[in-house]
Amino acid sequence: MDEEGVDRSEGFGERLLGVLLDRARLLPPQLIAPLIAEEVARIGGRDVIILLQDYAQELLVPLPGKKLRVGQPEPIIDSPAGRAFLRGHIVEVPQTPSGVRMYLPLLDGSDTVGVMALTLNAVGDDDRRLLSRLSGLVADMLVTKGAYTDQFFRARRREPMSVSAEIQWSLLPPTSMSLPQIEVAGILEPAYRVAGDSFDYALNDNILHAAVIDAMGHGLDAATMATVAIGAYRHARRVGISLAEKYSFMDDAISRQFGPDHFVTAQLMHVNIATGEMELVNAGHPAPLLIRDGRVVKQLESATTLPVGFGGEMPRIREHTLQQGDRVLCYTDGIIEHLNDGEQFGEERLIRCVNRLGDEPSQGLRADLRRLSHTLKRERSGRTTDDATLFMIEWHGGAADHLAVLD
């Protein structure tokens, strides 16, 4: 026990986490937050807030619940909660006249689902170890319970969402993944009205499979087409066919379902996370940008391939080799198309924005992509005439099955 008489030993921590896990299993979603606050109180914590990222990736909004402190949304930029969220590390802020406010990232695997904030009178290594484990368990519970409640989704919304956007958000994988060998992150805009844009990825053995798509049109028609395209892509990926065959499978699904006047532009990629070898099929998208040391060094060209749904021939694969630390930025045409006054935003302007941000210290892939997205929105005065998607990969290298030996 510490000087306050609170037991924070390893054995106590294991019992606390075990009790939390046992009780949470049968609780309805609305009682998870009060249970977390109750368990935090057992180690001397108070004023517990659980913060979830809003869909526009601008704010961390409080999850309502009994025993949780009622708080205001906190900006992701320039706030302790935002730093914990973006960097994935605990942030500690001394309080006046005493105590420490702790902001703990809620990490579900490598995806940060939110932040848990609480106050302790004093903080030691035992507290940090226990609270890190507790926050991981809380993240798992939020993800698990969130699969069968709307409570968490409603908390994240700051404005009404269209039906097409509802479909697209339910279709997405986690918007970020971070592993020692490779990281990915993606952003959809406008967050509450997106329709035809989407992305998907999966890491199978040493191969990262990734796709970025843009279905023609707007509203429900585009969202429906995007759903079929991503569904066909996932099916093709899971039966283990080649990159070129994935394109053909998606092409057949779109043309059969929607006919010859409908199409989906797409980028399909394989990245070997051990070697950096990359295969690319580009079916109607702007060429991805290769970013090295914070600067765009070139566009990753590929053979001309018809958009998905036009019945194109089997595509030719273009191969590229990444260097450690390289980033690949994929984007849909909504990023560079004309503004409301008819002026083209253009690739050169996009590249200037990327390079300008590259002159600043990196805050990590997800944070850097978020900064780029918000910079582009400001450059466009917050307006866009089409969906605009960014998807970035950063390669570090190393085999996927390399594990540290644990003592």
C-alpha positions, -999 to +999 in steps of 0.1 A: +000+000+000+011+036-005+010+065+020-027+070+014-035+034+022-044+024-013-031-009-026-016-006-060+005-037-060+008-061-090-014-087-072-041-061-064-040-049-100-046-084-114-075-088-090-090-055-100-088-062-137-102-096-132-132-083-113-138-057-140-136-083-167-159-107-149-185-080-141-184-064-175-192-096-194-229-096-185-235-058-181-256-039-207-236-012-225-251+017-205-236+003-173-201-001-185-191+036-178-204+035-142-185+003-137-153+018-150-157+048-127-163+025-097-132+005-104-111+036-109-123+048-075-109+017-058-073+029-067-080+064-055-090+079-089-118+104-093-134+127-119-134+100-146-142+110-181-142+088-212-137+107-244-144+094-279-133+109-312-160+126-333-164+116-369-148+148-383-116+140-362-117+175-346-129+169-311-129+143-283-164+142-269-174+129-235-194+096-232-224+102-210-230+079-180-237+077-143-206+083-121-188+099-150-179+136-147-198+158-171-173+176-193-171+196-225-156+183-257-119+188-259-100+197-291-077+171-305-052+198-313-036+217-284-051+197-255-036+171-231-064+146-241-056+152-278-019+146-273-026+113-255-050+103-283-027+111-312+006+099-297-008+068-279+010+077-246-001+087-212-001+124-206+001+137-170-009+173-160-002+185-124-033+201-108-036+231-085-034+229-055-026+191-056-031+160-076-023+148-111-047+147-141-040+116-162-050+112-198-048+075-209-052+065-246-077+037-250-059+014-273-077-014-290-048-032-305-030-004-324-062+017-330-069+044-305-106+045-298-106+073-273-091+087-240-099+080-204-091+109-180-090+107-142-073+125-113-051+109-087-035+126-056-001+112-066+012+090-094+039+063-092+051+036-115+026+011-101-002+035-109+010+039-145+014+002-150-020-006-136-038+022-154-022+013-187-036-022-184-070-009-172-072+015-202-065-014-226-093-034-210-117-004-212-109+000-249-117-037-255-150-033-236-160-002-256-153-020-289-171-052-279-201-035-264-202-010-292-210-038-316-245-040-302-254-006-290-259+029-306-248+047-275-212+052-284-220+061-320-244+088-309-219+103-286-194+107-314-218+126-337-216+164-337-241+169-365-267+149-385-253+122-407-267+112-441-278+076-448-251+072-474-224+083-448-240+059-423-235+031-448-199+041-455-188+044-419-203+010-411-182-004-440-148+009-429-121-010-411-104+008-382-092+041-395-057+034-384-034+005-377+001+007-362+026-022-361+064-022-358+067-030-395+040-009-411+013+018-403-018+028-422-043+056-416-073+069-436-097+099-435-131+104-453-145+138-460-171+152-456-174+130-426-212+134-422-221+133-459-196+110-476-211+086-501-190+069-527-155+070-513-141+042-491-109+023-482-101-012-469-070-031-457-059-063-441-026-077-431-023-114-440+011-129-431+037-106-446+014-089-471-006-057-465-036-057-488-051-022-493-077-007-516-090+029-521-122+033-541-145+061-554-179+051-568-194+073-594-223+096-584-235+109-551-258+098-523-273+064-518-265+052-554-228+058-548-229+043-513-246+012-526-220+008-554-192+013-530-206-014-507-207-039-535-171-029-546-157-033-511-177-065-505-163-080-538-128-069-529-129-085-494-143-117-509-115-118-535-089-110-509-101-138-486-101-165-512-064-157-518-063-147-555-038-124-571-039-086-573-049-086-609-076-112-603-090-090-575-095-062-600-113-086-624-135-100-596-146-065-586-151-055-622-174-084-628-194-077-596-200-040-605-208-046-642-233-075-633-250-056-606-252-021-621-247-024-658-223-008-683-230+029-674-217+026-638-182+024-626-159+026-596-123+040-597-099+021-575-063+016-563-054-019-552-020-025-535+000-053-520+029-043-498+054-069-485+061-056-450+094-075-447+109-063-480+091-031-490+081-045-524+049-030-535+025-041-563+000-015-576-030-015-598-044+020-605-079+020-621-087+056-627-073+073-596-047+100-594-013+084-590-002+079-553+025+101-540+058+087-526+069+108-496+105+104-484+119+124-455+088+146-454+090+155-491+071+143-522+098+127-544+076+113-572+042+099-582+039+061-583+029+055-619+012+024-631-001+010-664-034+025-676-063+004-663-100+011-669-122+018-638-139-011-622-171-020-640-160-012-676-150-047-685-113-039-689-086-065-697-066-081-669-045-052-656-007-051-657+009-048-623+034-020-616+061-028-590+078-004-567+103-008-539+099+013-508+128+024-485+124+023-448+104+053-436+088+059-469+052+070-470+027+064-498-003+088-500-033+077-519-062+101-525-094+104-545-101+131-571-122+150-546-089+162-531-077+179-562-109+187-582-122+222-588-134+244-560-169+260-559-157+289-580-145+266-607-108+268-599-089+235-599-072+228-565-047+206-584-019+181-576+008+208-574-011+226-546-016+192-528+021+185-531+030+219-517+008+213-487+024+179-481+059+194-483+051+223-461+038+199-434+069+178-439+091+207-428+075+204-393+083+176-368+064+144-374+038+136-348+032+101-361+014+089-392-022+093-380-016+127-365+003+139-397-025+126-420-051+144-398-030+176-400-029+173-438-066+167-441-074+198-420-048+219-438-065+209-471-099+218-458-086+252-447-070+257-482-104+251-497-122+273-471-140+242-458-157+235-491-156+205-514-178+195-544-171+158-540-161+132-515-124+135-506-104+106-492-068+103-479-052+070-472-015+067-462+009+038-457+043+041-439+067+012-442+093+005-415+103-031-424+106-064-405+087-097-406+052-098-393+058-129-372+088-114-354+080-114-317+100-102-287+108-130-263+090-123-231+106-130-197 
